[in-house]
Amino acid sequence: MWYYLDHGLNLAAREIGRLEPEHWLVLGVLAVVVGTVWLRGFGSRRHY
């Protein structure tokens, strides 16, 4: 299990290293959107 996770992370890092600066911008925006939605989801779950 850990081997596959590590292998996947290494592969992802290698792919990310090839990305252009524009892709970094898109990734950053996506990360922020996903992060806010995720945090909001956890917050609303805690209230109920």
Rosetta blueprint (number, residue, H / E / L):
1 M L
2 W H
3 Y H
4 Y H
5 L H
6 D H
7 H H
8 G H
9 L H
10 N H
11 L H
12 A H
13 A H
14 R H
15 E H
16 I H
17 G H
18 R L
19 L L
20 E L
21 P H
22 E H
23 H H
24 W H
25 L H
26 V H
27 L H
28 G H
29 V H
30 L H
31 A H
32 V H
33 V H
34 V H
35 G H
36 T H
37 V H
38 W H
39 L H
40 R H
41 G H
42 F H
43 G H
44 S H
45 R H
46 R H
47 H H
48 Y L
